[in-house]
Amino acid sequence: MHTADAATATAAAAASPVSTSVSASESPGALLPRPRTAGRPRFPLVATDLDGTLLGGDLTVSPRNREALALVRAAGARHVVVTGRPAASCRKFLVAIGYRGLAVCGQGAQLYDASADRLLVSASLDRELARSVVERTEEALDAGPLELAVVTAAPENRFVVTSRFTDRMRPEWGLAEREELWAAPIEKVLMRHRTVADGLVAAAAERAGADEVAVTHSEKGMIEVLPAGTDKSVGLQLAADRMGFTPAETIAFGDMPNDIPLLGWAGYGVAMGNAHPDLKAMADEVAPANEDDGVAVVLEPLFAHP
């Protein structure tokens, strides 16, 4: 597995438009900064995505995955969530599993202290730049308008969509006309096209954004436009630095192309059985699918007592 250079990731984080506030109540907990020796865990840091990875299709953590995470804690290791969801959207999942400490949210744009329920780092996206990238992407595709959504700025982090963005509108989402999406500060834009493949939309957005924004493919029908320099590896680097861990001490799990930087940063990367082919191709291991408790299947032999 290729390990990302820590200095590069830190520089990228420093270059991105991030506003930072640090809580004095951060409590990283017990740290084990060395690989497994004399009974210590081989990977003292376990990083997992949420959707399609730790969560099942019903958006819950299965009993077996919960038990595996308990083994991780019992061994003195740490579990860190690294998700595309903004902190406001993932809070309920963290509470449900009794999660403590730092979480990387918003594709790496947010560092969230779950113990204090406080955002430590949050990046915003320039609205005029975002609108321009959308327009240039549409011009490049020449296939009609994109359907759009935005995540509003923290701490609200509302998901606001245009009318045809999804066929399954959720009660907590907001509905807006296209021009209304740019009315208030945002953290990211999501785009999809009803007839053009996600990969083509992502490629067009990357060309349109050049080096001005970051573009990632997080799940089917969701191409995300983020502040430049934002990805999961940058966010995890920030969290790992605060907790005292290195890439070599980390095992990471994911399922979509937005997890490629995450698995590339970690010393050992695991793609789920349901993962995108591009992620499987670069992973060290392919686990069973999320519905088959793939995270637990990999963690159990690593952290079970001898």
TIDRENDO-677430 format. One record per residue (C-alpha): residue in three letters; z, y, x. Coordinates in nm, 4 decimals, padded with zeros to 6 digits, m for minus. Each point is the difference from the previous one (the first is absolute). Layout:
<rs>
+------+----------+----------+----------+
: rest :       zz :       yy :       xx :
+------+----------+----------+----------+
:  ALA :        Z :        Y :        X :
...
+------+----------+----------+----------+
</rs>
This chain:
<rs>
+------+----------+----------+----------+
: rest :       zz :       yy :       xx :
+------+----------+----------+----------+
:  MET :  00.0000 :  00.0000 :  00.0000 :
:  HIS : m00.0900 :  00.3417 :  00.1310 :
:  THR :  00.3135 :  00.2214 :  00.0158 :
:  ALA : m00.0534 :  00.3714 : m00.0631 :
:  ASP :  00.1162 :  00.2314 :  00.2726 :
:  ALA :  00.3253 :  00.1646 : m00.1105 :
:  ALA : m00.0860 :  00.3326 :  00.1583 :
:  THR : m00.3288 :  00.0135 : m00.1899 :
:  ALA :  00.1706 : m00.0664 : m00.3309 :
:  THR :  00.2686 :  00.2593 :  00.0692 :
:  ALA : m00.2602 :  00.2587 :  00.0967 :
:  ALA : m00.1941 : m00.0681 : m00.3170 :
:  ALA :  00.3147 :  00.0504 : m00.2049 :
:  ALA :  00.0733 :  00.3269 :  00.1758 :
:  ALA : m00.3537 :  00.1242 : m00.0635 :
:  SER :  00.0058 : m00.0692 : m00.3735 :
:  PRO :  00.1112 :  00.2714 : m00.2443 :
:  VAL :  00.3519 : m00.1330 : m00.0533 :
:  SER :  00.3036 :  00.1887 : m00.1217 :
:  THR :  00.3208 : m00.1689 :  00.1091 :
:  SER :  00.3587 :  00.0047 : m00.1187 :
:  VAL :  00.2521 : m00.2357 :  00.1567 :
:  SER :  00.3002 : m00.1408 : m00.1801 :
:  ALA :  00.3209 : m00.0226 :  00.1994 :
:  SER :  00.0912 : m00.3033 : m00.2093 :
:  GLU : m00.2655 : m00.2305 :  00.1422 :
:  SER :  00.1537 : m00.3389 :  00.0645 :
:  PRO : m00.2430 : m00.2328 :  00.1825 :
:  GLY :  00.2634 : m00.2735 :  00.0018 :
:  ALA :  00.0368 : m00.2748 :  00.2563 :
:  LEU : m00.2761 :  00.0091 :  00.2618 :
:  LEU : m00.1144 : m00.2894 :  00.2122 :
:  PRO : m00.2469 :  00.1538 :  00.2441 :
:  ARG : m00.0940 : m00.3210 :  00.1807 :
:  PRO : m00.2057 : m00.3070 : m00.0936 :
:  ARG :  00.1708 : m00.3234 : m00.0823 :
:  THR :  00.2347 : m00.1307 :  00.2665 :
:  ALA :  00.3211 : m00.1963 : m00.0441 :
:  GLY : m00.0353 : m00.0113 : m00.3768 :
:  ARG : m00.1404 :  00.3505 : m00.0535 :
:  PRO : m00.2994 :  00.0319 : m00.2342 :
:  ARG : m00.3403 : m00.0157 :  00.1626 :
:  PHE : m00.1077 :  00.3048 : m00.2006 :
:  PRO :  00.2898 :  00.2373 : m00.0659 :
:  LEU : m00.2258 :  00.2188 : m00.2174 :
:  VAL : m00.1867 : m00.1381 : m00.3031 :
:  ALA : m00.2514 :  00.2411 : m00.1552 :
:  THR : m00.1500 : m00.0806 : m00.3387 :
:  ASP : m00.2447 :  00.1653 : m00.2334 :
:  LEU :  00.0980 : m00.0083 : m00.3694 :
:  ASP : m00.2928 : m00.0499 : m00.2393 :
:  GLY : m00.1900 : m00.3214 :  00.0634 :
:  THR :  00.2438 : m00.0991 :  00.2739 :
:  LEU :  00.3723 :  00.0009 : m00.0762 :
:  LEU : m00.0537 :  00.0634 : m00.3716 :
:  GLY : m00.1558 : m00.2509 : m00.2340 :
:  GLY : m00.2583 :  00.0867 : m00.2616 :
:  ASP :  00.2849 :  00.0817 : m00.2396 :
:  LEU :  00.1257 :  00.2634 :  00.2489 :
:  THR :  00.3238 : m00.1842 :  00.0754 :
:  VAL :  00.1386 : m00.1640 :  00.3133 :
:  SER :  00.0297 : m00.3735 : m00.0572 :
:  PRO :  00.3314 : m00.1827 :  00.0501 :
:  ARG : m00.1397 : m00.1794 :  00.3046 :
:  ASN : m00.1113 :  00.3252 :  00.1639 :
:  ARG :  00.3419 :  00.1513 : m00.0760 :
:  GLU :  00.1693 : m00.2953 :  00.1682 :
:  ALA : m00.2262 :  00.0348 :  00.3034 :
:  LEU :  00.0924 :  00.3675 :  00.0336 :
:  ALA :  00.3657 : m00.1011 : m00.0228 :
:  LEU : m00.0597 : m00.2331 :  00.2962 :
:  VAL : m00.1494 :  00.2939 :  00.1918 :
:  ARG :  00.3094 :  00.2108 : m00.0653 :
:  ALA :  00.2371 : m00.2855 :  00.0802 :
:  ALA : m00.1688 : m00.0402 :  00.3384 :
:  GLY :  00.0681 :  00.3671 :  00.0781 :
:  ALA : m00.3647 :  00.1012 : m00.0308 :
:  ARG : m00.1363 :  00.2889 : m00.2057 :
:  HIS : m00.2538 :  00.0084 : m00.2820 :
:  VAL : m00.2105 :  00.3147 : m00.0380 :
:  VAL : m00.2389 :  00.0580 : m00.2907 :
:  VAL : m00.3334 :  00.1582 :  00.0959 :
:  THR : m00.1911 :  00.0858 : m00.3166 :
:  GLY : m00.2790 :  00.2160 : m00.1325 :
:  ARG :  00.2173 :  00.0969 : m00.2950 :
:  PRO :  00.1706 :  00.3386 :  00.0214 :
:  ALA :  00.3776 : m00.0086 :  00.0191 :
:  ALA :  00.0388 :  00.0970 : m00.3649 :
:  SER : m00.2070 : m00.3031 : m00.1016 :
:  CYS :  00.1606 : m00.2596 :  00.2270 :
:  ARG :  00.3630 :  00.1058 : m00.0549 :
:  LYS :  00.0481 : m00.2373 : m00.2946 :
:  PHE : m00.1214 : m00.2984 :  00.2036 :
:  LEU :  00.2339 :  00.0843 :  00.2873 :
:  VAL :  00.2970 :  00.0352 : m00.2343 :
:  ALA : m00.0826 : m00.3365 : m00.1591 :
:  ILE :  00.0345 : m00.1830 :  00.3323 :
:  GLY :  00.3004 :  00.1974 :  00.1247 :
:  TYR : m00.2058 :  00.1603 :  00.2748 :
:  ARG :  00.1782 :  00.2219 :  00.2539 :
:  GLY : m00.1200 :  00.2263 :  00.2789 :
:  LEU : m00.3461 :  00.1320 :  00.0792 :
:  ALA : m00.3237 : m00.0731 : m00.1870 :
:  VAL : m00.3512 :  00.1126 :  00.0886 :
:  CYS : m00.1770 :  00.1242 : m00.3137 :
:  GLY : m00.3236 :  00.1764 : m00.0970 :
:  GLN : m00.2156 : m00.1910 :  00.2520 :
:  GLY :  00.2200 :  00.1322 :  00.2807 :
:  ALA :  00.0124 :  00.3610 : m00.1210 :
:  GLN :  00.3638 : m00.0327 : m00.1092 :
:  LEU :  00.3154 : m00.1241 :  00.1689 :
:  TYR :  00.2614 : m00.0701 : m00.2650 :
:  ASP :  00.3715 : m00.0692 :  00.0432 :
:  ALA :  00.0745 : m00.2420 : m00.2846 :
:  SER :  00.3744 :  00.0046 :  00.0721 :
:  ALA :  00.0203 :  00.3753 : m00.0591 :
:  ASP : m00.2950 :  00.0165 : m00.2461 :
:  ARG : m00.1507 :  00.2727 :  00.2154 :
:  LEU : m00.3421 :  00.0740 :  00.1480 :
:  LEU :  00.0237 :  00.0648 :  00.3728 :
:  VAL : m00.3717 :  00.0585 :  00.0642 :
:  SER : m00.2785 :  00.0913 : m00.2413 :
:  ALA : m00.3614 :  00.1055 :  00.0669 :
:  SER : m00.2168 :  00.2053 : m00.2351 :
:  LEU : m00.3782 :  00.0093 : m00.0359 :
:  ASP : m00.1893 :  00.3285 : m00.0126 :
:  ARG : m00.1477 :  00.0211 : m00.3506 :
:  GLU : m00.3167 :  00.1875 :  00.0902 :
:  LEU : m00.0709 : m00.2489 :  00.2783 :
:  ALA :  00.0616 : m00.2897 : m00.2389 :
:  ARG : m00.2333 :  00.1452 : m00.2604 :
:  SER : m00.2676 :  00.0540 :  00.2650 :
:  VAL :  00.0262 : m00.3602 :  00.1223 :
:  VAL : m00.0384 : m00.1259 : m00.3567 :
:  GLU : m00.3105 :  00.2140 : m00.0544 :
:  ARG : m00.1569 : m00.1066 :  00.3313 :
:  THR :  00.0713 : m00.3652 : m00.0797 :
:  GLU : m00.1735 :  00.0327 : m00.3375 :
:  GLU : m00.2997 :  00.1642 :  00.1634 :
:  ALA : m00.0250 : m00.2798 :  00.2554 :
:  LEU :  00.0226 : m00.2758 : m00.2631 :
:  ASP : m00.2422 :  00.1746 : m00.2373 :
:  ALA :  00.1227 : m00.2217 : m00.2839 :
:  GLY :  00.1717 :  00.2441 : m00.2333 :
:  PRO :  00.3577 :  00.1256 : m00.0051 :
:  LEU :  00.2970 : m00.1864 :  00.1408 :
:  GLU :  00.3045 : m00.0700 : m00.2133 :
:  LEU :  00.3011 :  00.1642 :  00.1601 :
:  ALA :  00.3785 : m00.0035 :  00.0167 :
:  VAL :  00.2529 :  00.1950 :  00.2030 :
:  VAL :  00.3596 : m00.0506 :  00.1028 :
:  THR :  00.1805 :  00.3297 : m00.0367 :
:  ALA :  00.2250 :  00.1328 :  00.2737 :
:  ALA :  00.3507 : m00.1321 :  00.0611 :
:  PRO :  00.2549 : m00.0343 : m00.1391 :
:  GLU : m00.1810 : m00.0380 : m00.3335 :
:  ASN : m00.2848 : m00.2231 :  00.1275 :
:  ARG : m00.1632 : m00.0366 : m00.3433 :
:  PHE : m00.3159 : m00.2070 : m00.0306 :
:  VAL : m00.2554 :  00.2086 : m00.1918 :
:  VAL : m00.3393 : m00.1461 : m00.0950 :
:  THR : m00.3278 :  00.0949 : m00.1604 :
:  SER : m00.0799 : m00.1718 : m00.3284 :
:  ARG : m00.2236 : m00.2768 :  00.1379 :
:  PHE :  00.1887 : m00.0705 :  00.3217 :
:  THR :  00.1583 : m00.3131 : m00.1458 :
:  ASP : m00.0201 : m00.2238 : m00.3045 :
:  ARG :  00.3764 : m00.0594 :  00.0128 :
:  MET :  00.1752 :  00.3333 : m00.0330 :
:  ARG :  00.3726 : m00.0204 :  00.0721 :
:  PRO :  00.2539 :  00.2012 : m00.2015 :
:  GLU :  00.1361 :  00.1780 :  00.3066 :
:  TRP : m00.3437 :  00.1235 :  00.1138 :
:  GLY : m00.1360 :  00.3421 : m00.0856 :
:  LEU : m00.3470 :  00.0627 : m00.1419 :
:  ALA : m00.1984 :  00.3048 :  00.1082 :
:  GLU : m00.3449 :  00.1509 :  00.0031 :
:  ARG : m00.1683 : m00.0125 :  00.3384 :
:  GLU :  00.0590 :  00.3670 :  00.0870 :
:  GLU :  00.3666 : m00.0266 : m00.0964 :
:  LEU :  00.0593 : m00.2475 :  00.2837 :
:  TRP : m00.0039 :  00.2852 :  00.2505 :
:  ALA :  00.2429 :  00.2251 : m00.1895 :
:  ALA :  00.3126 : m00.0964 :  00.1967 :
:  PRO :  00.0807 : m00.1285 :  00.3526 :
:  ILE : m00.1022 : m00.3621 :  00.0640 :
:  GLU :  00.0648 : m00.2718 :  00.2544 :
:  LYS : m00.3149 : m00.2072 : m00.0455 :
:  VAL : m00.3155 : m00.0544 : m00.2052 :
:  LEU : m00.1158 : m00.3373 : m00.1299 :
:  MET : m00.3624 : m00.0611 : m00.0907 :
:  ARG : m00.1987 : m00.2774 : m00.1557 :
:  HIS : m00.3476 : m00.0519 : m00.1393 :
:  ARG : m00.0805 : m00.2172 : m00.2981 :
:  THR : m00.3178 : m00.1487 :  00.1516 :
:  VAL :  00.0150 :  00.0593 :  00.3774 :
:  ALA :  00.1927 : m00.2518 :  00.2133 :
:  ASP :  00.3294 :  00.1129 :  00.1494 :
:  GLY : m00.1238 : m00.0554 :  00.3535 :
:  LEU : m00.2913 :  00.2370 : m00.0515 :
:  VAL :  00.2239 :  00.2641 : m00.1552 :
:  ALA :  00.2437 : m00.0287 :  00.2929 :
:  ALA : m00.2789 :  00.0250 :  00.2571 :
:  ALA : m00.1470 :  00.3071 : m00.1701 :
:  ALA :  00.3432 :  00.1646 : m00.0188 :
:  GLU :  00.0630 : m00.0689 :  00.3691 :
:  ARG : m00.3282 :  00.1662 :  00.0918 :
:  ALA :  00.0686 :  00.2903 : m00.2346 :
:  GLY :  00.3497 :  00.0511 :  00.1329 :
:  ALA : m00.0913 : m00.0387 :  00.3668 :
:  ASP :  00.3208 :  00.0712 :  00.1935 :
:  GLU :  00.1410 :  00.2327 : m00.2657 :
:  VAL :  00.1687 : m00.2697 : m00.2113 :
:  ALA :  00.1005 : m00.3663 :  00.0152 :
:  VAL : m00.1689 : m00.2481 : m00.2372 :
:  THR :  00.1339 : m00.3435 : m00.0889 :
:  HIS : m00.0702 : m00.2819 : m00.2474 :
:  SER :  00.3329 : m00.0920 : m00.1582 :
:  GLU : m00.0972 : m00.2207 : m00.2934 :
:  LYS : m00.2979 : m00.0786 : m00.2190 :
:  GLY : m00.1358 :  00.3196 : m00.1490 :
:  MET :  00.2167 :  00.2286 :  00.2117 :
:  ILE : m00.1408 :  00.1802 :  00.3024 :
:  GLU :  00.2613 :  00.2458 :  00.1271 :
:  VAL : m00.0520 :  00.3341 :  00.1740 :
:  LEU :  00.3066 :  00.1029 :  00.2012 :
:  PRO :  00.1025 :  00.2625 :  00.2553 :
:  ALA : m00.1656 : m00.0554 :  00.3368 :
:  GLY :  00.1912 : m00.2338 :  00.2289 :
:  THR :  00.1687 : m00.1848 : m00.2868 :
:  ASP :  00.0202 : m00.3780 : m00.0087 :
:  LYS :  00.2650 : m00.2683 : m00.0232 :
:  SER :  00.0296 : m00.0442 :  00.3762 :
:  VAL :  00.0874 :  00.3677 :  00.0473 :
:  GLY :  00.2683 : m00.0193 : m00.2684 :
:  LEU :  00.1432 : m00.3225 :  00.1366 :
:  GLN :  00.0061 :  00.1461 :  00.3502 :
:  LEU :  00.2176 :  00.2852 : m00.1306 :
:  ALA :  00.2357 : m00.2452 : m00.1706 :
:  ALA :  00.0129 : m00.2372 :  00.2972 :
:  ASP :  00.0765 :  00.2839 :  00.2392 :
:  ARG :  00.2969 :  00.1038 : m00.2134 :
:  MET :  00.1263 : m00.3577 : m00.0262 :
:  GLY : m00.0582 : m00.0926 :  00.3642 :
:  PHE : m00.2719 : m00.2641 : m00.0359 :
:  THR : m00.3304 : m00.0557 :  00.1786 :
:  PRO : m00.3303 : m00.1461 : m00.1263 :
:  ALA :  00.0616 : m00.3222 :  00.1938 :
:  GLU :  00.3222 : m00.0543 : m00.1977 :
:  THR : m00.1770 :  00.0309 : m00.3345 :
:  ILE : m00.1622 : m00.2477 : m00.2377 :
:  ALA : m00.2084 :  00.1649 : m00.2732 :
:  PHE : m00.1487 : m00.1229 : m00.3299 :
:  GLY : m00.2844 :  00.1501 : m00.2056 :
:  ASP : m00.2957 : m00.0699 : m00.2250 :
:  MET : m00.2553 :  00.2855 :  00.0018 :
:  PRO : m00.2048 :  00.2039 :  00.2516 :
:  ASN :  00.2628 :  00.2755 : m00.0095 :
:  ASP :  00.2277 : m00.2573 :  00.1694 :
:  ILE : m00.2322 : m00.0394 :  00.3005 :
:  PRO :  00.1826 :  00.2757 :  00.1961 :
:  LEU :  00.3335 : m00.1569 : m00.0981 :
:  LEU : m00.0897 : m00.3469 :  00.1266 :
:  GLY : m00.1727 :  00.1507 :  00.3029 :
:  TRP :  00.3180 :  00.1856 :  00.0964 :
:  ALA :  00.2319 : m00.2988 : m00.0382 :
:  GLY :  00.0490 : m00.2635 :  00.2629 :
:  TYR : m00.0885 : m00.2660 : m00.2570 :
:  GLY : m00.2084 :  00.0612 : m00.3113 :
:  VAL : m00.0122 : m00.2179 : m00.3116 :
:  ALA : m00.2668 :  00.0334 : m00.2700 :
:  MET :  00.0716 : m00.1418 : m00.3430 :
:  GLY : m00.2163 : m00.2772 : m00.1406 :
:  ASN : m00.1251 :  00.2486 : m00.2595 :
:  ALA : m00.0821 :  00.2576 :  00.2684 :
:  HIS : m00.3262 :  00.1858 :  00.0519 :
:  PRO : m00.2321 : m00.1845 :  00.2449 :
:  ASP :  00.0143 :  00.2888 :  00.2493 :
:  LEU :  00.3781 : m00.0344 :  00.0265 :
:  LYS : m00.0125 : m00.3781 :  00.0312 :
:  ALA : m00.2512 :  00.0342 :  00.2810 :
:  MET :  00.2385 :  00.1992 :  00.2217 :
:  ALA :  00.3312 : m00.1646 : m00.0926 :
:  ASP :  00.1913 : m00.2421 :  00.2231 :
:  GLU :  00.0740 : m00.2201 : m00.3004 :
:  VAL : m00.1082 : m00.0379 : m00.3614 :
:  ALA :  00.2919 : m00.0838 : m00.2284 :
:  PRO : m00.0140 : m00.1386 : m00.3532 :
:  ALA : m00.0775 :  00.2545 : m00.2708 :
:  ASN :  00.2588 :  00.2423 : m00.1335 :
:  GLU :  00.0220 : m00.2055 : m00.3195 :
:  ASP :  00.0916 : m00.3007 :  00.2160 :
:  ASP :  00.2842 :  00.1778 :  00.1837 :
:  GLY : m00.2012 :  00.0402 :  00.3193 :
:  VAL :  00.2509 :  00.2415 :  00.1557 :
:  ALA :  00.2808 : m00.2516 : m00.0456 :
:  VAL : m00.2100 : m00.2882 :  00.1318 :
:  VAL : m00.0417 :  00.1831 :  00.3319 :
:  LEU :  00.3503 :  00.1465 :  00.0249 :
:  GLU :  00.2030 : m00.3089 : m00.0878 :
:  PRO : m00.0617 : m00.1983 :  00.3206 :
:  LEU :  00.0463 :  00.3145 :  00.2093 :
:  PHE :  00.3372 :  00.0979 : m00.1433 :
:  ALA :  00.1518 : m00.3141 : m00.1468 :
:  HIS :  00.3131 : m00.1185 :  00.1760 :
:  PRO : m00.0595 : m00.2828 :  00.2511 :
+------+----------+----------+----------+
</rs>
